[in-house]
Amino acid sequence: MAKLTKKDAFATRAVHAGVHPDPVHGAVNPAIQLSTTFVQPAPGKPLTFDYSRAGNPTREALEEAIAELEGGATGHAFSSGLSALDALLRTLDAGDHIVAAEDAYGGSIRLLNRVLARQGIKTTFVDTQDPANTQAAMTKKTKVVLLETPTNPLLRVSDIKANAEVAHDGKAMLLVDNTFMSPALQNPLNLGADAVFHSATKYIGGHSDVLAGVVACADKKLGEQVKFLQLAVGAVCPPFDSFLLLRGLKTLVLRMERHGENAAFIAGELAKHKAVGKVFYPGLAKHPNAKVHAKQARSGGGMLSFELHDTKAALACVKKTRLFQLGESLGAVESLVQIPSLMTHASVPAEMRRKTGLADGLIRLSVGVEDKKDLWADLKQAIEA
């Protein structure tokens, strides 16, 4: 049995975190425990688990791994990334206030504007790239600062440590969406965040075959609240999906290295192409917050976006790609392309998109692990077509 220490590197911990060989058979990988109920030797005295919504051996292994890899006190696995965020926000009460990044994922904005608002929880959207904007939006009722860095789809970077200080000075929590970076490239809890969450559907799963979300909490008190909400609301990650995510974690470092290498190459080529306007990639030296990103992350990651002159050009481009497949998601081994204004961010009001600089001709790329020269050749011919 592998025994991890705090000195072990992330790549080593990613392979072994949460994994405890079967004591009977010595199986290297955790079993997929599909049972929904567990026999109790006496009423109200289960051996370990009583009902799978409250706890499951396979999910528990995943949750242990997420806590380990994000440096958290607790880990929690959900049925989607949005259900993970929803659980964190359910710790708030009617009348509470949220300060959130103005160009966050469209689904997060929809949750805040169309669900939380109906429950009496108001949100102020600001450009969190400047912590002074976060500070200016804080009120006595602010309980959460919600950060996404880099953001989806404009790849804006916010200083996690500085925003954590602002949040804590106002007696609020800092929650960070770490989906684009994954725990392999960025660990917000080490920079002062109170909780970090992911759409584990993306890089953690990595193969476009599982829908899930995960949360890691810096302290046990918040973790206990999240665990209660797993039981009370029930949006938990199923056993088979938990198994797939554990398997994904084992190759996370290898995949993220290739994603980052390919994305950096393509971003550089796009920046030189005459038909391309702005290129948004935190690994480029010209990115406005490149120094901040380099301070808190270990790579530019596998996501980037770029502008063509209008929607017509963008539509023509995404229809001509051969290897980049047109799809909503991201973070898997295959490369994907999409137009945010028509797809992932279509639910965001047009006025809000314009305010944040999300142009109709913006194309977002999830750069996969294929050969980078093949990917660039495909993208180049599509742009020129």
C-alpha positions in Angstrom: 0.0 0.0 0.0 1.4 3.4 -1.0 1.7 5.8 1.9 1.7 9.5 1.0 3.6 12.3 2.8 3.3 16.0 2.6 6.7 16.1 0.8 5.3 14.1 -2.2 4.8 16.0 -5.4 1.4 16.6 -6.9 1.9 14.0 -9.6 2.6 11.4 -7.0 -0.3 12.3 -4.9 -2.7 12.4 -7.9 -2.0 8.7 -8.5 -2.4 7.5 -5.0 -4.8 10.0 -3.2 -8.0 8.3 -1.9 -6.8 4.9 -3.0 -6.7 2.1 -0.3 -6.2 -1.4 -1.7 -8.9 -3.9 -0.8 -8.0 -5.6 2.5 -9.4 -8.9 1.4 -8.2 -9.3 -2.2 -5.6 -6.6 -2.4 -7.2 -4.9 -5.4 -5.2 -1.9 -6.5 -8.2 0.2 -7.4 -11.3 0.9 -5.2 -14.3 -1.2 -5.9 -17.4 0.4 -7.4 -19.9 0.0 -4.5 -23.3 0.2 -6.2 -25.4 -0.7 -3.1 -27.8 2.0 -2.1 -28.4 0.6 1.4 -26.2 -1.0 4.0 -27.2 -3.7 6.6 -26.9 -2.5 10.2 -26.0 -4.8 13.1 -28.4 -2.8 15.3 -31.0 -0.1 14.8 -29.3 3.3 14.2 -25.8 1.8 14.4 -24.5 1.2 10.9 -21.0 -0.3 10.4 -19.9 2.7 8.3 -22.7 3.8 5.9 -26.4 3.5 6.1 -27.7 5.0 2.8 -25.8 5.9 -0.3 -27.1 9.5 -0.5 -25.5 10.1 2.9 -22.2 8.3 2.1 -20.8 5.7 -0.3 -17.4 4.0 -0.2 -16.5 4.9 -3.8 -17.6 8.5 -3.5 -15.8 8.8 -0.2 -12.5 7.7 -1.9 -13.0 10.4 -4.5 -13.8 13.0 -1.8 -10.7 12.1 0.1 -8.6 12.5 -3.0 -10.1 15.9 -3.8 -9.4 17.2 -0.3 -5.8 15.9 -0.6 -5.1 17.4 -4.0 -6.7 20.8 -3.2 -5.2 21.0 0.3 -8.6 21.1 2.0 -9.9 19.8 5.3 -12.9 18.2 3.5 -13.9 17.1 0.0 -17.4 16.6 -1.5 -18.6 15.2 -4.8 -21.8 16.2 -6.5 -23.8 15.3 -9.6 -22.5 18.4 -11.6 -20.4 21.5 -11.2 -23.4 23.7 -10.8 -24.8 21.5 -8.0 -21.4 21.9 -6.3 -21.7 25.7 -6.5 -25.4 25.5 -5.5 -24.5 23.6 -2.3 -22.0 26.3 -1.3 -24.4 29.1 -1.9 -27.2 27.2 0.0 -25.2 28.0 3.1 -26.5 31.6 2.7 -29.7 33.1 4.0 -32.3 35.4 2.4 -31.1 38.9 2.5 -27.5 38.0 2.1 -25.4 39.5 -0.6 -22.8 38.1 -3.1 -20.1 39.9 -5.1 -19.3 37.9 -8.2 -17.0 38.1 -11.2 -18.9 39.8 -14.0 -17.7 37.5 -16.8 -18.1 34.2 -15.1 -19.5 31.0 -16.7 -23.0 31.6 -18.1 -24.5 28.8 -15.9 -23.1 30.4 -12.8 -24.6 33.8 -13.8 -27.9 32.1 -14.5 -27.9 30.4 -11.1 -27.2 33.7 -9.3 -29.7 35.9 -11.4 -32.6 33.5 -11.9 -32.5 31.1 -8.9 -30.7 32.8 -5.9 -32.3 36.1 -6.6 -35.8 34.5 -6.2 -34.6 33.4 -2.7 -33.8 36.9 -1.6 -30.0 36.7 -2.2 -28.8 39.6 -4.4 -25.6 39.6 -6.5 -23.4 42.5 -7.6 -21.2 41.7 -10.6 -17.9 43.4 -10.8 -14.5 43.2 -12.6 -12.6 41.2 -10.0 -9.3 41.7 -11.9 -8.9 44.8 -9.7 -9.5 43.9 -6.0 -10.6 47.5 -5.5 -13.7 46.8 -7.5 -14.5 43.9 -5.2 -13.9 46.1 -2.2 -16.2 48.8 -3.5 -19.1 46.3 -4.0 -18.9 44.9 -0.5 -21.7 45.7 1.9 -22.5 44.7 5.5 -24.7 42.0 4.0 -22.0 40.5 1.8 -21.3 36.9 2.8 -19.6 35.5 -0.4 -17.1 36.7 -2.9 -17.4 34.4 -5.9 -14.3 34.3 -8.1 -13.4 32.5 -11.3 -9.9 32.7 -12.5 -9.2 32.4 -15.4 -12.7 33.3 -16.4 -14.9 31.6 -19.0 -14.6 32.6 -21.8 -12.4 35.7 -21.7 -9.6 34.1 -19.6 -9.4 37.1 -17.3 -7.2 36.6 -14.3 -7.9 37.8 -10.8 -5.5 37.8 -7.8 -6.9 35.1 -5.5 -4.8 36.2 -2.5 -5.8 39.9 -2.8 -9.5 39.1 -3.3 -9.4 36.7 -0.3 -8.0 39.5 1.9 -10.9 41.8 0.7 -13.5 39.1 1.4 -12.1 38.3 4.8 -11.8 42.0 5.8 -15.6 42.2 5.1 -16.2 38.9 7.0 -17.2 37.1 3.8 -16.1 33.8 2.3 -14.1 33.6 -0.9 -15.3 30.8 -3.2 -13.2 30.0 -6.3 -14.2 28.2 -9.4 -11.0 26.3 -10.4 -12.4 24.4 -13.3 -10.1 25.9 -16.0 -6.9 25.2 -14.1 -7.7 22.0 -12.2 -5.9 21.2 -9.0 -2.9 20.2 -11.0 -2.2 23.8 -12.0 -3.7 26.0 -9.3 -4.7 25.6 -5.6 -6.9 28.5 -4.4 -7.1 27.2 -0.8 -3.4 27.7 -0.4 -3.9 31.4 -1.4 -6.6 32.1 1.1 -9.9 30.8 -0.5 -12.4 29.3 1.9 -13.7 26.8 -0.7 -12.8 25.7 -4.2 -15.1 24.0 -6.6 -14.9 22.4 -10.1 -17.0 21.1 -12.8 -15.3 17.7 -12.6 -16.9 16.9 -15.9 -14.0 18.9 -17.4 -10.3 18.3 -16.7 -10.7 16.0 -13.6 -12.8 13.5 -15.6 -11.0 14.4 -18.8 -12.8 12.1 -21.3 -16.2 13.6 -21.9 -17.9 10.6 -20.3 -18.9 11.8 -16.8 -21.0 14.6 -15.4 -19.9 15.7 -11.9 -18.8 18.5 -9.6 -16.5 18.6 -6.6 -15.8 20.9 -3.6 -12.9 21.2 -1.2 -13.3 23.3 1.9 -10.5 24.9 3.9 -12.1 24.2 7.3 -14.2 21.4 8.7 -17.1 23.7 9.8 -17.9 24.8 6.3 -17.3 21.2 5.2 -19.9 20.0 7.7 -22.5 22.4 6.2 -21.7 21.1 2.7 -22.0 17.5 3.8 -25.4 18.2 5.4 -26.6 19.7 2.1 -25.4 16.6 0.3 -27.8 14.6 2.5 -30.6 17.1 2.6 -30.7 18.0 -1.1 -29.3 14.8 -2.6 -27.4 16.0 -5.6 -24.5 13.6 -5.0 -22.1 12.0 -7.4 -23.0 8.4 -8.2 -20.6 5.5 -7.5 -19.6 4.7 -11.1 -19.0 8.4 -11.9 -16.9 8.6 -8.7 -14.8 5.7 -10.0 -14.3 7.4 -13.4 -13.2 10.6 -11.7 -10.7 8.7 -9.5 -9.3 7.1 -12.7 -9.1 10.6 -14.3 -7.1 12.0 -11.5 -4.3 9.4 -12.1 -3.5 11.0 -15.5 -4.4 14.6 -14.7 -0.9 15.9 -14.5 0.1 14.2 -17.8 -3.0 15.6 -19.6 -2.6 19.1 -18.2 1.0 19.2 -19.3 -0.1 18.3 -22.9 -3.1 20.6 -22.9 -0.9 23.5 -21.7 1.8 22.9 -24.3 -0.7 22.7 -27.2 -2.7 25.7 -26.1 0.4 27.9 -25.7 1.6 26.9 -29.2 -1.8 27.7 -30.7 -2.2 31.0 -28.8 1.1 32.1 -30.2 0.2 31.2 -33.8 -3.2 32.9 -33.5 -1.5 36.1 -32.1 0.5 36.3 -35.4 -2.4 35.7 -37.8 -3.6 38.7 -39.6 -7.3 37.7 -39.6 -7.4 37.3 -35.9 -8.2 40.1 -33.5 -7.6 39.7 -29.8 -6.3 36.5 -28.4 -7.1 35.7 -24.7 -4.7 33.3 -23.1 -3.0 33.8 -19.7 0.1 32.1 -20.8 0.9 34.8 -23.3 3.3 37.6 -22.1 0.9 40.2 -23.6 -2.0 39.0 -21.3 -2.8 42.0 -19.1 -2.5 39.9 -15.9 0.2 37.4 -17.0 2.3 38.2 -14.0 -0.6 37.6 -11.5 -1.4 34.3 -13.3 2.2 33.2 -13.2 2.3 33.9 -9.5 -0.7 31.7 -8.6 -0.8 29.1 -11.3 1.7 26.7 -12.8 0.8 26.9 -16.5 -1.4 28.8 -18.9 -3.7 25.8 -19.1 -5.6 24.4 -22.1 -8.3 27.0 -22.6 -8.1 30.1 -24.9 -10.4 32.3 -26.9 -9.9 34.7 -29.8 -11.9 37.2 -31.8 -12.8 37.2 -35.5 -14.4 40.4 -36.8 -18.1 39.3 -36.5 -20.5 36.5 -35.9 -20.7 35.6 -39.5 -16.9 35.0 -39.7 -17.0 33.0 -36.4 -19.8 30.8 -37.6 -18.0 30.1 -40.9 -14.8 29.2 -38.9 -16.4 26.7 -36.5 -18.2 25.0 -39.3 -15.0 24.4 -41.2 -12.8 22.7 -38.6 -11.9 19.0 -39.1 -10.3 18.1 -35.7 -11.8 20.8 -33.4 -15.4 19.5 -32.8 -18.2 21.9 -32.2 -19.4 21.3 -28.7 -20.4 23.0 -25.4 -18.0 21.5 -23.0 -14.3 21.6 -22.4 -11.3 19.9 -20.6 -11.3 16.5 -22.3 -8.7 14.8 -24.5 -10.4 15.8 -27.7 -10.3 19.4 -28.9 -13.6 21.4 -28.9 -14.6 24.7 -30.4 -17.6 26.9 -29.7 -19.1 30.4 -30.0 -19.9 31.5 -26.4 -22.5 34.2 -27.4 -24.6 31.5 -29.1 -23.8 28.6 -26.8 -22.5 28.5 -23.3 -23.3 32.2 -22.6 -26.5 32.5 -24.6 -28.5 32.8 -21.4 -26.4 35.9 -20.3 -28.2 39.1 -21.4 -26.7 40.7 -24.5 -26.2 43.9 -22.6 -24.2 42.1 -19.9 -22.1 40.4 -22.6 -21.3 43.7 -24.3 -20.4 45.3 -21.0 -17.9 42.6 -20.1 -16.4 42.6 -23.6 -17.7 39.2 -24.7 -17.9 39.9 -28.5 -20.3 38.1 -30.8 -17.4 37.0 -32.9 -15.5 35.4 -30.0 -14.5 31.8 -30.4 -13.5 29.6 -27.5 -11.2 26.7 -27.8 -10.7 23.7 -25.5 -7.4 22.5 -26.8 -7.0 18.7 -26.5 -4.0 16.4 -26.5 -3.8 15.7 -30.2 -0.6 16.7 -32.1 -0.3 20.5 -31.9 0.7 21.0 -35.5 -2.3 19.1 -36.7 -4.5 21.2 -34.5 -3.0 24.5 -35.8 -3.3 23.4 -39.4 -6.9 22.6 -38.9 -7.7 25.9 -37.2 -5.6 27.9 -39.7 -7.5 26.5 -42.7 -10.9 27.1 -40.9 -10.0 30.8 -40.2 -8.8 31.3 -43.8 -11.8 29.6 -45.3 
